Amino acid sequence: SRAEFDARWEPIGFAGSLGQIELGEVERRLAAAYGLDDDQLKRLMSDLWHEYLGTLDEPVAAYFVSLRGGRDPIKTGILSNSFAGAREREQAAYGFHEMCDVIVYSHEEGVRKPEPRSYAIVCERLGVEPERAVFDDNVDANVDGARAVGMQGILFVEAQQAIGELRALLREA
């Protein structure tokens, strides 16, 4: 069942998202937790990465990239509750390094959203005070966490809504 799968996955995934274990150890633990042979593990990992990577929202990505250009470029960053191996896979799939100024991955920093330190890391690396930063996420708790440290927050529901709210906030700045 899905509940049983999630119960076995949770401690492994959590450790991987904080960088407490490397990808090889994640795979070893998954194989042991689910009794998988090499081929089954390979298929599971392929499915997990497919789900993790999802599909790039092209309009949002294009708008995000556009913020860095023009007369008044805006510094941009990605804060991701990620997983060991994510940086390489996301770069190969989407080229995130070319899209923004900073990428902060939880598995590299040992801290996840909505922990206050995660937002502080992004602001520090961008060289901006939280009050001058806008955070957009599709998880209420993550947006609330950003607001708690002084950032402005947008709850992503769909592309045009998020872009519209961001444009409105940027006009006020």
WOUR-V300095 format. One record per pair of residues at least 24 apart in sequence whose ideal C-beta (glycine too) atoms are under 10 Angstrom apart, sorted by the first residue. I is the first residue (numbers start at 1). GAP is how many residues later the second one is. Records with the same first field share a line. If there is no record, write none. Layout:
I=GAP, GAP
This chain:
4=30
5=28, 29, 39
7=26
8=24, 25, 26
9=24, 25, 35, 39
13=35, 70
14=69, 98
15=68, 69, 92
16=66, 67, 68, 69, 70, 90, 91
17=63, 64, 65, 66, 67, 69, 88, 89, 90, 93, 94, 95
18=63, 64, 65, 66, 88, 89, 90, 91, 92, 93, 94
19=63, 64, 65, 86, 87, 88, 89, 90, 91, 92
20=64, 87, 90
21=63, 86
22=62, 63, 85
23=60, 61, 62, 63, 65, 84
24=60, 61
25=59
26=57, 58, 59, 81
27=57, 58
45=40
48=35
49=34, 36, 37, 40, 44
52=30, 31, 33, 34, 37, 38
53=33, 36, 37, 39, 40, 41
54=39, 40
55=38, 39
56=34, 37, 38, 39, 40, 43
57=99, 101, 102, 105, 106
58=101
59=99, 100, 101, 103, 104
60=76, 96, 98, 99, 100, 102, 103, 106
61=33, 34, 35, 38, 39, 98
62=37, 97, 101
63=96, 97, 99, 100, 103, 104
64=32, 35, 36, 72, 99, 102
65=30, 33, 34, 35
67=32, 33, 34, 99, 103
68=30, 31, 32, 33
72=98, 101
73=28
74=27, 52, 54, 60, 92, 96, 99
75=25, 26, 27, 47, 48, 50, 51, 52, 53, 57, 58
76=24, 25, 26, 27, 50, 58
77=24, 25, 26, 27, 44, 45, 46, 48, 49, 51, 56, 58
78=24, 25, 26, 27, 44
79=24, 25, 26, 27, 30, 33, 34, 39, 40, 42, 43, 44, 46, 56, 57, 58, 63, 67
80=24, 25, 26, 27, 28, 32, 33, 38, 57
81=24, 25, 26, 30, 31, 32, 33, 34, 37, 56, 58, 61
82=24, 25, 26, 27, 30
83=24
84=24
100=26
101=24, 25, 26
102=24, 25
112=30, 33
113=24, 26, 28, 29, 30, 32, 33
114=25, 26, 27, 28, 29, 30, 31, 32, 33, 34, 35
115=27, 30, 34
116=29, 30, 32, 33, 34
117=32
118=24, 27, 28, 31
119=26, 27, 28, 29, 30, 31, 32, 34
120=29
122=24, 29
123=26, 27, 28
132=41
134=31, 32, 35, 36, 39
136=26, 27, 29, 30, 33
137=25
138=24
